[in-house]
């Protein structure tokens, strides 16, 4: 049985009829849909066990804390982390990078450099700009090759004695390019830099193992991997997290407080000030359980096949340009494209009339759009419930749009 045939009935929203057509949801890179198990896990938590965590010794408080910390341990196993103390809950990928930029930024000095790439999401650009602005730090960027992959020779040249932070996406949210994390991380650390990887478009689709990726920090969100909005994960090497001064303050991230100073809590709680996203952690745990039952290798194989199909079918439509590595190259579960004579927003609006949901715009990656030579694109993206029929409906609809011009 195909993966989509096994999973589709688990997602209530896919029963919707949109503009007279069954919903063809091809916007999972923006946010994935949720299986019943995730929805029910969060509902059950609110109905039976809701309380604040790490604060109370009553039954509900203990139950909530146990669920919250069980979610942390589930994440640890899912990403192959060495210990649960390396798993910090955030409010999403952007929040995780912001947290790191604020904390790591304090260690920078005038003349230091931060190295990013031309394919980054704004969330992996703006926080570093803000960290650099007040410190006299330069931001440098790795260019792309014509096929949409990173120019690794340029990466080597740009690494220098003043490079302190290297930050890049595991998978491009526009091109689908899968970057060689372990290779880049090893080279960056040889140069004396810490390595931050944006895993937002990788965690939902690829089998992860932090020891194999060998980076220093890795961030991702739950809502792109069948989980709820409002929660993400920051993984960091324990020794680095121990040495990192928190950049945010509040309750629960401290052990003791005096009027003029405080003593930080242990890992990972020193980086989780205030009331955390408890129900969302429960939902993330359920999402991981769902994905693990399917098997991440099977998920990756299913979505690679859909991406290949989409690239091949869309590229065959006259007037359509597909961006990113060719179909023969392993790529992530996103396919960006444009139609000659149509604005991306018009493409998305017209496809919506057929019940097909895609994203349109610059995808929070304006520097990359400039490299592509466009102001924006349409983008189809896939998840476990996406089917070959969905891709065919998309390509046929795009072909019909083109023929009407």
C-alpha positions in Angstrom: 0.0 0.0 0.0 1.3 3.5 -0.9 2.0 5.8 2.0 -0.7 8.3 1.1 -3.3 5.5 0.8 -2.4 4.4 4.3 -2.4 7.9 5.9 -5.0 10.0 4.0 -8.0 9.0 6.1 -6.1 10.0 9.3 -6.3 13.7 8.4 -9.8 15.1 8.9 -9.2 18.3 7.0 -8.6 16.4 3.8 -12.3 15.5 3.7 -13.0 19.1 2.9 -14.5 20.2 -0.4 -13.0 23.5 -1.7 -14.7 25.3 -4.5 -16.5 22.2 -5.6 -13.4 20.0 -5.6 -11.7 17.7 -3.1 -8.9 19.5 -1.3 -5.5 19.0 -2.8 -3.2 20.4 -0.1 0.2 21.1 -1.6 1.4 23.7 1.0 2.9 21.4 3.6 6.2 23.3 3.6 4.3 26.3 5.0 2.4 24.2 7.5 1.4 20.6 7.4 -2.0 19.2 8.2 -2.6 17.3 11.5 -3.6 13.6 12.0 -6.4 12.8 14.4 -3.9 11.4 16.9 -2.3 14.8 17.3 -5.6 16.6 17.6 -6.9 14.0 20.1 -3.7 14.0 22.2 -3.9 17.8 22.7 -7.7 17.6 23.4 -7.2 14.8 25.9 -4.4 16.8 27.6 -6.7 19.8 28.0 -9.6 17.7 29.1 -7.8 15.6 31.6 -4.3 16.8 32.6 -3.9 20.5 32.1 -1.8 22.4 34.6 1.4 24.3 34.7 4.7 22.4 34.7 7.6 22.2 37.1 5.7 24.2 39.7 3.1 22.1 41.5 3.1 18.8 43.4 -0.7 18.2 42.9 -1.8 15.4 40.6 -2.5 17.5 37.6 0.7 19.4 37.9 2.7 16.2 38.1 0.8 14.7 35.1 1.4 17.8 33.0 5.1 17.8 33.9 5.5 14.1 33.1 3.9 14.6 29.7 6.0 17.6 28.9 9.2 15.9 29.8 8.1 12.7 28.0 7.8 14.8 24.9 11.3 16.0 25.3 12.6 12.4 25.6 10.6 11.5 22.5 12.3 14.3 20.6 15.7 13.2 21.9 15.2 9.7 20.4 13.7 11.1 17.2 16.7 13.2 16.4 19.4 10.9 17.8 20.5 13.3 20.5 22.9 12.1 23.2 20.7 13.3 26.1 17.4 15.0 26.8 19.3 17.9 28.3 20.4 18.8 24.8 16.7 19.3 23.7 15.4 22.9 24.3 11.7 23.6 23.5 11.2 26.9 21.7 8.2 28.5 20.0 9.4 27.5 16.5 12.4 27.6 14.1 12.5 31.4 14.0 12.4 31.6 17.8 15.2 29.0 18.1 17.5 30.9 15.7 16.6 34.2 17.5 17.5 32.6 20.8 20.9 31.5 19.4 21.6 34.8 17.7 20.9 36.6 20.9 23.2 34.4 23.0 25.9 33.7 20.5 25.9 37.4 19.4 27.2 38.4 22.8 30.4 36.4 22.1 31.2 38.3 18.9 33.7 41.1 18.5 34.3 43.8 15.9 35.9 42.3 12.9 34.3 38.8 13.4 32.3 37.3 10.6 29.0 35.3 10.3 28.7 33.1 7.2 25.3 32.3 5.8 24.2 31.3 2.3 22.2 32.9 -0.6 19.4 30.3 -0.2 18.4 31.1 3.4 14.9 31.8 4.8 14.7 35.3 6.3 14.5 33.6 9.7 18.1 32.5 9.2 19.2 36.0 7.9 17.5 38.7 10.0 18.5 37.4 13.5 22.2 37.3 12.4 21.9 40.8 10.9 20.6 42.0 14.3 23.4 40.2 16.1 26.0 41.7 13.8 24.6 45.2 13.7 25.6 46.2 17.3 28.9 44.3 17.3 30.6 45.6 14.1 30.4 42.1 12.6 30.4 41.3 8.9 27.9 38.9 7.3 29.2 37.0 4.3 27.1 34.7 2.1 27.9 31.5 0.1 26.7 31.8 -3.5 24.9 29.2 -5.5 25.8 27.2 -8.5 23.6 27.4 -11.6 21.8 24.1 -10.6 20.6 25.6 -7.3 23.2 23.8 -5.1 25.7 25.6 -2.9 29.1 26.5 -4.4 31.2 24.5 -1.9 34.4 25.8 -3.3 33.2 29.3 -2.5 32.2 28.1 0.9 35.8 26.9 1.5 37.2 30.3 0.4 34.8 32.3 2.5 35.7 30.4 5.7 38.4 32.5 7.4 40.2 33.1 10.6 37.4 35.6 11.7 34.5 33.3 10.9 32.7 32.7 14.2 29.3 31.4 13.2 28.2 29.4 10.1 24.4 29.2 9.6 22.7 27.4 6.8 19.6 25.4 5.9 19.6 21.7 5.8 17.0 21.8 3.0 16.1 24.9 1.0 12.5 25.9 1.5 12.4 27.1 -2.2 14.8 25.0 -4.2 14.5 21.8 -2.3 18.3 21.5 -2.3 19.6 19.1 0.4 22.9 20.5 1.7 25.8 18.3 2.9 25.5 19.2 6.6 28.2 16.9 7.9 30.8 17.9 5.3 30.1 21.6 5.8 30.0 21.3 9.6 33.3 19.5 9.8 35.0 22.1 7.6 33.5 25.0 9.6 34.6 23.7 12.9 38.1 23.2 11.5 38.0 26.9 10.9 37.0 27.5 14.5 33.3 28.4 13.8 30.2 27.1 15.5 27.6 25.6 13.1 23.9 26.4 13.3 21.6 24.4 11.0 18.0 25.4 10.1 16.2 22.0 9.9 12.7 23.3 9.3 12.4 21.6 5.9 14.3 18.5 6.9 12.9 17.3 10.2 9.5 16.5 8.7 10.9 14.5 5.8 14.3 13.0 6.6 15.7 10.6 9.2 17.8 12.7 11.6 20.8 11.7 13.7 22.6 14.6 15.4 25.8 12.5 15.9 26.0 11.9 12.1 25.1 15.4 11.1 27.9 16.6 13.5 26.7 20.2 13.7 26.6 22.3 16.9 23.0 23.5 16.9 20.0 22.3 15.0 16.5 24.0 15.0 13.1 23.0 13.6 9.4 23.5 14.1 6.5 21.1 15.0 3.9 22.6 12.7 5.7 21.5 9.5 5.9 17.9 10.8 2.3 17.1 11.5 2.4 18.8 14.9 0.9 22.0 16.3 1.9 25.5 15.9 3.7 27.4 18.7 6.4 24.9 19.5 9.8 24.1 18.1 13.1 22.5 19.1 16.6 23.7 19.5 19.1 21.0 19.8 22.7 21.9 20.9 25.8 20.0 22.0 25.6 19.8 25.7 29.1 21.3 26.3 28.2 24.3 24.2 24.8 24.8 25.8 26.4 24.6 29.2 28.8 27.4 28.2 26.2 29.6 26.6 24.8 32.5 28.6 21.0 32.8 28.3 19.9 35.9 26.4 16.3 35.7 27.7 15.1 35.9 31.3 12.1 35.0 33.3 10.7 32.4 35.7 11.8 28.8 35.7 15.1 29.4 33.9 16.7 30.2 37.3 17.7 28.3 40.4 18.0 31.3 42.8 17.3 35.0 42.4 18.6 38.0 44.4 17.8 41.6 43.7 21.1 42.2 41.8 21.9 38.7 40.4 20.6 35.2 39.7 21.9 31.7 39.3 20.8 29.9 36.1 18.9 26.6 36.2 20.3 23.4 34.8 19.9 22.4 31.1 17.7 22.5 29.3 15.4 24.7 31.4 17.7 27.7 31.6 16.7 28.4 28.0 13.0 28.0 28.6 11.8 31.0 30.6 8.1 31.4 31.5 5.2 29.0 30.9 6.2 26.7 28.1 4.0 25.4 25.2 2.8 22.3 27.2 -0.2 21.2 25.1 1.9 21.8 22.0 4.7 19.5 23.4 2.0 16.8 23.8 1.0 17.3 20.2 4.6 17.2 19.0 5.0 13.9 20.9 2.0 12.5 19.1 3.2 13.7 15.7 6.6 12.1 16.2 4.9 8.8 17.3 2.9 9.0 14.1 5.9 9.6 11.9 7.9 6.9 13.6 5.2 4.3 13.0 5.4 5.1 9.3 9.2 5.1 9.3 11.2 8.1 8.3 13.0 6.3 5.5 9.7 5.4 4.0 8.5 9.0 4.4 11.6 10.3 2.6 11.2 7.8 -0.3 7.6 8.7 -0.8 8.2 12.4 -0.8 11.2 12.2 -3.1 9.1 10.3 -5.6 6.5 13.0 -5.5 9.1 15.8 -5.9 10.6 13.9 -8.9 7.2 13.5 -10.5 6.3 17.2 -9.9 9.6 18.4 -11.4 9.2 16.2 -14.5 5.6 16.9 -15.1 5.7 20.7 -14.5 8.9 21.1 -16.6 7.1 19.4 -19.5 4.4 22.2 -19.6 5.4 24.9 -22.1 6.1 28.2 -20.5 6.7 26.7 -17.0 10.1 27.2 -15.3 11.0 24.9 -12.4 13.6 26.1 -9.9 16.2 24.0 -8.1 18.2 20.8 -8.7 17.0 18.6 -11.6 14.7 15.6 -10.9 17.6 13.2 -11.0 19.2 14.8 -8.0 17.9 14.0 -4.5 15.9 17.0 -3.3 13.5 17.9 -0.6 9.7 17.8 -0.7 9.3 21.3 -2.3 9.0 22.3 -6.0 9.0 26.0 -6.9 7.8 27.0 -10.3 6.6 30.0 -12.4 4.3 30.3 -15.4 5.3 32.7 -18.2 2.7 35.5 -18.3 1.2 34.8 -14.9 2.0 36.4 -11.5 2.6 33.8 -8.8 -0.4 35.1 -6.8 -2.6 34.6 -9.9 -1.3 31.1 -10.3 -2.2 30.3 -6.7 -5.6 32.0 -6.9 -6.5 30.1 -10.1 -5.4 26.8 -8.7 -7.4 27.4 -5.6 -10.5 27.5 -7.8 -9.7 23.8 -8.6 -9.3 23.0 -4.9 -5.5 23.0 -5.2 -3.6 24.8 -2.4 -0.1 26.0 -3.2 2.0 28.9 -1.8 2.9 31.9 -3.8 5.3 34.8 -3.2 8.9 35.2 -2.2 8.6 32.4 0.4 10.5 34.6 3.0 13.6 34.2 0.8 14.0 37.5 -1.1 17.8 37.2 -1.7 17.1 33.8 -3.3 14.3 35.2 -5.4 16.8 37.7 -6.8 19.1 34.9 -7.6 16.2 33.2 -9.5 15.6 36.4 -11.3 12.0 36.7 -10.2 10.0 38.6 -7.5 8.3 35.3 -6.5 7.2 31.9 -7.5 4.4 29.4 -6.9 5.5 26.4 -4.7 4.1 23.0 -4.3 5.2 21.0 -1.3 4.4 17.5 0.0 3.8 15.4 3.1 2.9 11.9 4.0 -0.7 12.3 2.8 0.3 13.8 -0.6 -0.3 11.5 -3.6 0.8 11.0 -7.2 -2.8 11.9 -8.2 -2.4 15.2 -6.4 0.8 16.0 -8.4 -1.0 15.0 -11.7 -3.9 17.3 -10.8 -1.5 20.1 -10.2 0.4 19.6 -13.4 -2.8 19.3 -15.5 -4.2 22.4 -13.9 -1.0 24.4 -14.5 -1.1 23.2 -18.1 -4.7 24.4 -18.5 -3.7 27.8 -17.1 -0.9 28.1 -19.6 -3.1 27.1 -22.5 -5.6 29.8 -21.7 -3.1 32.6 -22.0 
